[in-house]
Amino acid sequence: MSDTRTTSTSSGELAYRGPAHTGAPRLTGLAGLHGVRTVTDAEVREHERFDTPDLRLSAAGIELLVERIVPDRASGRPGSSAWVLRLPDGEPDDELRVDLPEPQVEGTGTGGVPDEIDTLVRRVRGDGELGPVGRVHVVRSVEQLHDAGGRELALLRRDQVRVATLGASTAVESWTETVVRPGAAPTGLLQQIDEALRTTGLSRGPGVAQRRLVELLAVAAAAEPPRRTGRRGSAGAVLLDYLGGQLDTLTARERDLREGVPDAVHQMRVTARRARSALRTYRRVLEGPRVAHLIAELRWLGRALAGERDAEVQQERLDARLAELEPELLLGPVQAAVTRHFARTRAETGAAVLEVVDGERYAALKGALRRLLADPPLSSRAERPAARTMPAMIGRTARKLDRRMERALGDLEAGEVAPVTLHDARKTGKQLRYATEVARPVAGADARRFAKRLKRVQRVLGDHQDAVVSRDLLRTLGARAGAENGNGFTFGVLHGRDTARMLELERRLPGVWAEVWTPRARRWMRG
């Protein structure tokens, strides 16, 4: 059975929205169209969402629903009905379906939630009883537009949609959605169909039934699902407490981003990196495919926010360096060129960031984090004392950093250009620093001192990476100035200074590393 979701359309389809009960378009007389054949008439589809009264499943990004096609006795059209469970950490098409028996298809009841579904959501719902909290009701008609030879030119699907919340307070909204699926129709005919649909009062826009239901339910202030804490002092308890703090911080930084608070994008990205580092380092505490999925999605979020953050850092850095530059080295409208470049870049990256945080993938990521905290896949190691097990796990990441730094320093000693190996070491250093942060409550002063020492190496590697990225930008700005008959001299000066800065940092790094990376400083990692 096809579901009733109308939030998106397949590639190539044209979607429209309009007021409730918008009439059918007038298609007679369109050039190249011979006739319209009814494929489906007034088919009723329903999607009934189930949750606890305080919406714990929704808060965890879990969709539990019953999908129905209502039978039509007049035409003999059969019906069907099934329970459907979609988890936030599953693949887009990964869902559990349990068909309802025929007697329940014809009636109004659904019976209890099937055991195989309840088992997967029990920890999240806790003591909350599951019941219907919202419904999407769709009356669908499908028409085939064909030419004189019967060839399909397009399919026209018209949905009359009604969305309602259920329970103590209700909200109801209705509208019309129409989707055109092109077949053999030429561009000219599609343009005529577009005009006919717009004449009825429709306008282009995707279907939003499921999303709108979630938004209406959110007005009821969905509660955070209860979080598992684990045995006090255990590795599982320490890790879950840290991840819970990162989820809270991510939510707060998202709010800051929407309100335009400076540095909010950077703080969101750091929070995602902290959570990912914790999951990677302590993968023996939480195990299974859900954890791997979360690590991948947190990596996606960090990369999705990277463009805006990188542009922000580079703009601040370049503006500061121009302000410090000797006046006689400022040739041409350099500041104006920089301002134009970043105005265009920041507009694009800023729009991309808002698209990310407004998107379904980001919402699913937060749901997956909530589900992890409500129903964590704890391993047998999770019950062990954190003070003994977590430092040893940090040691694994420390050895990885040791290997990467050895490779990078070897490249430098051999006189090779090493931005890639240095950057790899920098990323592993961040993972180690954040992993140390997780264990601080049980590792004490040794972990705090080590993290502070590690920052010295990270500062050198970070400044080096900034210079690498800055040189690429300055080369672009200088080339653009030349192509526009401008003067790229100033950008060349800054490029040369960045090169000198890189070489200086590369000379300093071996000494800083030797001072920081001592056996005594790492002794606490043995657990």
TAQUIQUI-V421658 format. One record per residue. PHI is phi in degrees with one decimal (* if undefined). PSI is psi in degrees with one decimal (* if undefined). D_LAST is the distance of its C-alpha to the last C-alpha in Angstrom with 2 decimals. Layout:
# TAQUIQUI-V421658
phi=(PHI	PHI)
psi=(PSI	PSI)
d_last=(D_LAST	D_LAST)
This chain:
# TAQUIQUI-V421658
phi=(*	-72.6	-84.2	-99.0	-67.5	-132.2	-78.2	-150.2	-125.0	-69.0	-57.9	92.9	-77.8	-113.6	-112.2	-138.1	-135.5	-168.5	-61.8	-60.4	60.7	-61.6	-71.6	-70.8	-73.1	-86.6	-108.2	-65.5	91.3	-70.6	-61.3	90.6	-98.7	-93.3	-168.6	-125.4	-115.1	-74.2	-97.2	-137.9	-124.5	53.2	-78.0	-99.9	-121.0	-132.5	-130.8	-110.6	-89.5	-112.7	-165.9	-77.9	-57.5	-96.9	61.1	-69.8	-65.7	-60.6	-62.5	-91.8	75.6	-98.4	-105.4	-124.7	-153.0	-112.2	-105.8	-131.7	-111.1	-76.5	-66.2	-116.1	-67.7	-62.5	-96.5	80.2	-71.6	-75.5	-112.5	-156.0	-157.2	-155.3	-75.6	-135.9	-122.7	-122.5	-102.3	-69.0	-105.9	-100.4	-71.0	-52.2	-99.7	-90.4	-144.5	-100.8	-120.1	-129.2	-66.4	-88.4	-69.0	-52.7	-56.2	-80.8	-63.4	-80.0	-93.7	-104.3	-83.6	-117.1	73.4	-76.1	-64.0	-57.0	-58.6	-66.1	-86.9	-60.5	-58.3	-79.4	-114.7	-60.5	-66.1	-76.3	-73.2	60.3	-91.7	-78.6	-84.6	-88.1	-157.8	-68.0	-121.5	-166.1	-144.6	-111.1	-115.7	-126.9	-105.5	-114.2	-128.2	-126.7	-125.0	-103.8	-96.9	-134.7	-94.0	-63.3	-90.2	84.1	-72.6	-72.0	-93.4	-169.0	-110.1	-117.5	-108.9	-116.4	-118.4	-95.7	-108.9	-131.3	-114.9	-142.6	-89.2	-119.5	117.1	-61.4	-124.0	-125.5	-136.3	-130.5	-136.6	-135.6	-164.2	-115.1	-124.9	-134.0	-126.6	-106.1	-105.7	-64.1	-110.8	-95.2	-65.0	-73.4	-57.2	-60.8	-67.9	-61.7	-66.9	-66.5	-62.7	-58.6	-65.0	-64.1	-68.5	-65.4	-62.5	-76.1	110.4	-83.8	-139.2	-64.0	166.8	-72.6	-68.6	-136.6	-57.4	-65.7	-63.0	-66.8	-62.1	-61.6	-64.6	-66.4	-67.4	-63.3	-60.5	-78.7	57.9	-55.9	-76.7	-66.9	-62.6	-56.7	-97.3	-76.2	-111.6	78.5	-69.5	-56.3	85.4	-82.6	-61.7	-62.4	-64.0	-64.3	-67.1	-63.8	-63.6	-66.1	-64.3	-62.2	-64.2	-68.2	-64.6	-62.5	-66.9	-59.8	-63.7	-66.9	-69.4	-61.1	-62.3	-60.9	-60.6	-65.7	-92.2	75.7	-69.3	-59.1	70.8	-65.9	-62.9	-60.4	-67.2	-63.2	-66.4	-62.6	-62.6	-62.0	-67.6	-60.9	-63.4	-65.8	-62.0	-63.7	-66.2	-70.8	-69.1	-106.2	-68.1	-86.9	-91.6	-113.7	-135.1	104.3	-65.0	-63.6	-68.0	-60.3	-61.9	-64.5	-59.5	-64.6	-71.9	-68.1	-63.6	-57.7	-62.3	-59.1	-69.6	-66.7	-91.5	-64.8	-59.1	-66.4	-65.0	-61.8	-64.3	-61.9	-63.5	-66.1	-65.0	-62.5	-65.7	-70.1	-60.4	-65.5	-70.9	-65.8	-66.2	-89.3	-72.7	-58.9	-54.8	-70.0	-96.8	-93.9	-111.1	85.8	-76.0	-65.4	-61.8	-63.7	-64.8	-66.2	-61.9	-62.6	-59.0	-78.1	-62.8	-69.3	-64.7	-69.2	-63.0	-69.2	-69.5	-64.8	-64.5	-65.2	-65.0	-64.1	-63.7	-65.7	-73.0	-90.3	-87.2	-71.1	-67.0	-67.2	-61.2	-66.5	-62.1	-63.5	-62.8	-66.4	-65.0	-64.2	-65.4	-59.6	-74.6	-82.0	-141.0	-74.1	-81.1	-70.8	-91.4	-64.6	-69.8	-63.1	-83.7	-75.6	-58.7	-64.2	-63.2	-97.3	-88.5	-70.2	-59.0	-65.8	-67.5	-62.5	-58.7	-63.7	-68.6	-62.4	-66.3	-64.1	-63.4	-57.2	-65.0	-70.3	-68.3	-60.9	-66.4	-66.7	-66.7	-63.5	-61.9	-65.0	-63.7	-81.0	78.0	-90.2	-72.7	-129.3	-63.5	-72.4	-67.7	-67.2	-67.0	-60.9	-63.1	-62.4	-64.5	-68.4	-61.6	-64.8	-58.8	-65.6	-64.3	-69.5	-64.2	-63.7	-59.7	-61.2	-85.5	-54.7	-60.8	-110.5	-93.7	69.7	-64.4	-60.0	-67.2	-64.0	-65.4	-64.7	-60.6	-65.8	-64.9	-64.4	-60.1	-63.4	-68.0	-62.7	-66.0	-65.2	-65.6	-66.2	-63.6	-64.4	-64.1	-59.9	-67.9	-60.6	-66.8	-62.4	-61.3	-62.8	-64.7	-64.3	-62.3	-63.7	-66.0	-66.7	-65.0	-65.0	-61.1	-65.0	-66.3	-98.0	60.1	-99.3	-118.2	-96.0	-58.4	-62.5	-65.4	-66.3	-60.4	-65.2	-61.1	-64.0	-68.1	-64.5	-62.8	-64.2	-63.7	-58.9	-65.0	-62.8	-65.6	-65.7	-72.1	-76.0	-57.1	-58.3	-67.6	-62.7	-62.9	-63.2	-71.6	-84.3	-91.8	-102.1	-56.6	-64.9	-65.9	-102.9	-61.3	-67.2	-72.9	-73.3	77.6)
psi=(133.4	145.4	178.0	12.4	135.9	28.7	-18.9	165.1	161.0	162.6	132.1	-15.7	153.3	123.5	145.8	154.6	155.9	-176.0	160.3	144.2	31.1	134.2	167.7	146.9	153.8	112.6	-10.1	138.0	-2.0	134.6	126.8	-8.8	123.7	-37.0	171.1	126.3	129.0	124.9	-45.8	135.4	119.5	45.6	130.4	122.7	140.2	147.4	114.1	117.6	135.5	144.0	176.4	162.9	-30.8	14.0	47.6	-36.8	-44.5	-40.3	-29.7	8.0	18.9	132.1	120.3	123.0	165.0	124.8	132.4	143.9	118.3	130.0	148.5	102.9	-31.1	-41.6	-10.2	10.6	126.3	162.4	175.5	159.7	142.1	145.3	141.8	132.2	125.9	126.3	147.7	-18.9	21.7	171.4	157.8	-37.6	9.4	106.0	153.5	125.0	135.1	110.2	142.6	144.4	158.9	-44.1	-34.2	-21.8	-40.9	-24.4	-166.5	-15.6	157.6	-9.0	-174.6	165.1	129.8	145.8	-39.8	-23.4	-44.6	-33.9	-36.5	-20.2	-0.9	-43.0	-31.8	-43.5	-23.4	-126.6	7.4	138.1	138.1	135.6	171.2	132.5	-13.0	158.7	138.0	122.2	123.8	128.4	115.4	136.7	138.5	130.3	143.6	126.6	126.9	163.1	-173.3	-25.5	5.8	3.2	136.7	122.7	-35.4	158.2	136.9	114.2	122.9	125.4	127.7	114.2	135.0	125.4	132.3	139.6	153.3	162.7	-154.2	-39.5	143.6	152.0	137.5	134.2	146.2	148.5	178.6	137.5	139.5	136.9	131.4	121.4	105.8	139.7	-108.5	10.8	133.3	165.4	-39.6	-41.7	-40.0	-36.0	-38.4	-40.2	-41.3	-45.1	-39.9	-39.4	-40.9	-32.2	-30.7	-10.1	2.9	157.2	158.6	138.3	143.9	158.8	145.5	22.3	-53.9	-41.8	-40.5	-36.1	-43.6	-40.2	-40.9	-37.7	-32.9	-25.8	-26.7	8.3	69.9	131.0	149.9	132.5	146.4	136.9	140.0	144.2	-27.0	170.0	134.0	131.2	-4.7	161.1	-38.4	-42.9	-43.3	-44.1	-43.9	-38.2	-40.8	-46.1	-36.2	-40.1	-37.4	-37.3	-41.9	-41.1	-40.4	-42.5	-42.3	-41.4	-33.3	-42.4	-41.8	-41.8	-45.3	-26.5	2.8	23.9	131.3	146.2	8.2	-38.9	-44.2	-44.9	-35.1	-42.2	-41.5	-40.9	-43.7	-39.8	-39.6	-47.0	-41.8	-41.6	-40.5	-43.9	-37.4	-45.3	-38.7	40.4	-11.9	-6.3	-44.4	131.7	167.9	173.7	-26.4	-38.9	-43.5	-40.1	-44.9	-41.2	-43.4	-40.7	-35.0	-35.0	-44.0	-45.2	-44.4	-42.8	-35.1	-28.4	-8.5	-38.9	-46.2	-44.0	-44.8	-41.3	-40.3	-47.1	-46.5	-37.1	-46.5	-41.8	-44.9	-40.0	-42.3	-40.4	-35.5	-37.6	-28.4	-11.5	142.2	136.9	-35.8	-10.9	-1.4	96.8	122.3	175.4	64.7	-49.3	-37.6	-39.9	-40.4	-43.4	-43.4	-44.6	-48.3	-25.2	-43.5	-46.3	-45.2	-31.7	-42.8	-46.5	-35.3	-41.6	-38.0	-38.5	-44.2	-36.3	-36.4	-52.3	-17.9	-5.2	164.9	-29.9	-41.0	-40.9	-40.2	-35.7	-46.8	-38.1	-39.5	-36.6	-42.5	-40.6	-39.3	-39.8	-30.0	-31.5	69.5	138.2	70.2	138.6	178.3	-28.6	-20.1	-26.0	-10.0	156.0	130.3	-35.5	-23.4	-37.7	-36.6	-41.4	-36.8	-36.7	-36.5	-36.5	-32.1	-43.2	-35.4	-40.7	-34.1	-43.5	-40.3	-44.7	-41.5	-37.6	-37.7	-40.8	-43.8	-43.4	-33.2	-39.6	-44.1	-42.0	-32.6	0.4	17.2	152.5	128.1	37.7	-31.6	-49.2	-34.2	-40.0	-38.0	-43.2	-38.9	-43.7	-41.1	-35.1	-38.8	-43.2	-42.6	-41.8	-43.1	-35.7	-38.4	-36.3	-38.6	-43.1	-0.8	-39.5	-25.7	-19.1	-17.6	-145.4	-33.2	-43.1	-39.8	-43.9	-39.4	-44.7	-38.5	-41.2	-40.7	-28.5	-30.5	-42.3	-42.3	-34.3	-42.0	-46.8	-38.1	-43.6	-36.3	-45.3	-38.9	-40.2	-38.1	-48.7	-40.1	-39.2	-40.7	-42.5	-44.7	-36.2	-42.1	-46.2	-38.4	-42.2	-38.7	-41.0	-42.0	-40.3	-25.9	19.9	30.6	-164.2	115.7	13.5	-47.0	-40.1	-34.0	-39.3	-47.7	-35.7	-43.6	-39.8	-35.4	-38.1	-43.6	-38.8	-42.0	-46.0	-38.7	-44.3	-37.6	-33.0	-35.3	-30.1	-46.8	-38.8	-43.3	-42.5	-42.8	-35.7	-34.7	-42.2	66.5	150.9	-36.6	-40.7	-25.2	4.5	-33.1	-17.8	-8.9	-13.7	*)
d_last=(54.77	54.14	52.20	53.66	51.27	53.25	50.64	51.19	53.70	53.62	54.13	57.74	58.62	60.22	59.20	61.23	61.08	63.81	65.26	65.43	68.28	69.03	71.89	72.01	72.88	76.37	75.97	79.60	81.23	78.12	79.04	77.91	77.03	79.31	77.90	75.09	74.08	72.13	69.08	67.58	69.36	67.77	64.74	62.58	58.80	56.39	52.70	51.60	48.10	46.26	43.59	42.82	45.09	42.38	41.64	38.00	38.31	39.89	37.18	34.64	36.87	38.12	41.80	43.41	47.14	50.28	52.36	56.05	59.16	61.96	64.75	68.22	70.86	73.73	72.66	70.88	67.64	64.77	61.68	58.05	55.03	51.31	48.05	45.69	41.97	40.32	36.60	35.31	32.77	35.40	37.73	40.98	43.02	40.40	41.74	42.31	46.01	47.67	51.47	53.47	56.39	59.93	61.01	58.37	59.34	62.80	61.79	59.69	56.86	53.59	52.43	48.83	45.83	45.23	42.39	40.77	40.59	39.70	36.67	35.24	35.94	35.57	32.17	33.46	36.82	35.41	38.42	40.67	43.74	44.50	47.96	49.92	49.21	51.07	53.53	54.73	58.32	59.86	63.45	63.54	66.48	66.31	69.26	69.90	71.90	73.91	76.62	80.06	78.68	76.09	73.20	70.29	70.10	67.40	65.91	66.09	63.76	64.58	62.32	63.31	59.97	59.36	55.94	55.55	52.87	53.38	52.80	53.86	54.60	55.71	56.16	58.29	58.84	61.05	61.79	62.93	60.93	62.60	61.19	63.29	62.08	64.16	65.77	68.62	69.74	70.64	69.31	72.62	72.51	68.92	70.09	72.97	70.65	68.43	71.50	72.66	69.31	69.20	72.76	71.61	69.18	65.99	63.77	61.01	57.57	54.96	54.83	52.44	52.99	49.45	48.01	50.69	49.99	46.32	47.51	49.93	47.32	45.01	47.72	46.86	43.45	41.13	38.31	34.68	33.61	31.46	27.73	25.24	22.49	20.39	19.07	18.00	14.31	13.65	12.26	15.97	17.25	15.21	16.20	19.76	20.23	19.40	21.70	24.35	24.40	24.88	27.72	29.35	29.12	30.58	33.46	34.14	34.14	36.44	38.78	38.69	39.54	42.51	43.71	43.53	40.92	40.05	36.67	36.13	35.81	33.14	31.13	31.56	30.34	27.23	26.50	26.97	24.67	21.88	22.29	22.50	19.38	17.41	19.08	18.56	14.87	14.09	16.93	15.26	15.38	19.03	21.13	24.76	27.62	27.60	24.32	25.72	28.90	27.29	25.42	28.82	30.69	28.43	28.92	32.64	32.70	31.09	33.65	36.46	35.84	35.35	39.08	39.78	36.78	37.53	41.17	40.35	38.18	40.78	43.66	42.18	41.30	44.74	46.65	44.96	45.70	49.30	49.75	48.66	50.81	54.00	57.03	58.87	56.12	56.49	59.15	60.28	58.99	55.34	53.91	56.09	54.81	51.17	51.99	53.77	50.95	48.28	50.65	51.08	47.43	46.05	48.66	47.51	43.76	44.26	46.29	43.70	40.95	43.17	43.95	40.25	39.50	42.78	42.13	41.27	38.25	36.51	37.56	36.14	32.80	32.60	33.73	31.02	28.35	30.04	30.22	26.52	25.81	28.54	27.74	24.23	23.60	20.39	18.81	17.63	13.95	15.11	15.52	12.03	10.22	9.11	6.71	4.51	6.20	7.19	4.99	5.27	8.78	9.42	8.94	11.82	13.98	13.36	14.68	17.51	18.44	18.48	20.92	23.04	23.38	24.37	26.98	28.29	28.59	30.28	32.79	33.55	34.03	36.39	38.37	37.71	37.59	33.98	33.89	32.38	29.48	28.80	28.93	26.50	24.01	24.76	24.08	20.68	19.88	20.90	18.71	15.64	16.89	17.59	14.31	12.66	15.44	14.50	11.10	12.85	13.86	10.48	8.74	12.07	13.91	11.48	11.50	15.22	16.03	14.48	16.42	19.45	19.35	19.03	22.13	24.18	23.71	24.33	27.47	28.90	28.23	29.61	32.71	33.26	33.21	35.59	37.96	37.87	38.82	41.32	43.15	43.78	45.13	47.32	48.74	49.69	51.31	53.16	54.50	55.59	57.43	59.25	60.22	61.69	63.70	61.43	59.73	56.19	56.10	53.70	51.15	51.47	50.83	47.62	46.58	47.10	45.08	42.17	42.39	42.29	39.32	37.40	38.22	37.20	33.75	33.34	34.25	31.77	28.75	27.84	27.86	25.80	23.18	23.08	22.65	19.78	17.78	16.85	14.10	13.63	13.31	10.49	8.54	6.14	5.28	3.80	0.00)
